[in-house]
Amino acid sequence: MPEPYLIEFPQSGTPETGFISVVENSKLIPFNIERVFWTYATPESCIRGRHAHYQTQLVLIAISGSITVTTETQEGEKQTFELNNPNTGLFIPKAVWHTMEYSGSALQLVLASEPYRPEDYIRDYEVFRSIK
């Protein structure tokens, strides 16, 4: 089972003119993108997530502000990632528990491998720990 890892997106531009980063299917993203959504106006230090997915894989990007992401694999390996650069994303494989804590100015973009399906969410931590 793959583990979460950071993805560095190409960046072009200058401080005088600004920058652009591009995401394309099959280039850097390890899945076809089926859904895109974003979170914003999240209160400072609010913790969201607290779930895993049976099938969905994600890439999280902090477009602005910072997001502290904590992941846990089914083997119990925990990692913490600080997303604070808009050209860096975090790949989260399926079946990885994750939480996100936001700065007050955080804008998070999420690329997902699956359309939204409530039954794909594992929201109970004990159920997550029991899945093999």
Protein Blocks (a to p, Z undefined) as FASTA:
>chain_A
ZZddddddddeddfknopaddddehihpacdcfbdcddehiaehiaehjiadfklccddd
dfbgcdddddddfkopacddddfbfkbccdddehiacdddddfkbccddddfbdcdfklp
cfbfklmmmpZZ
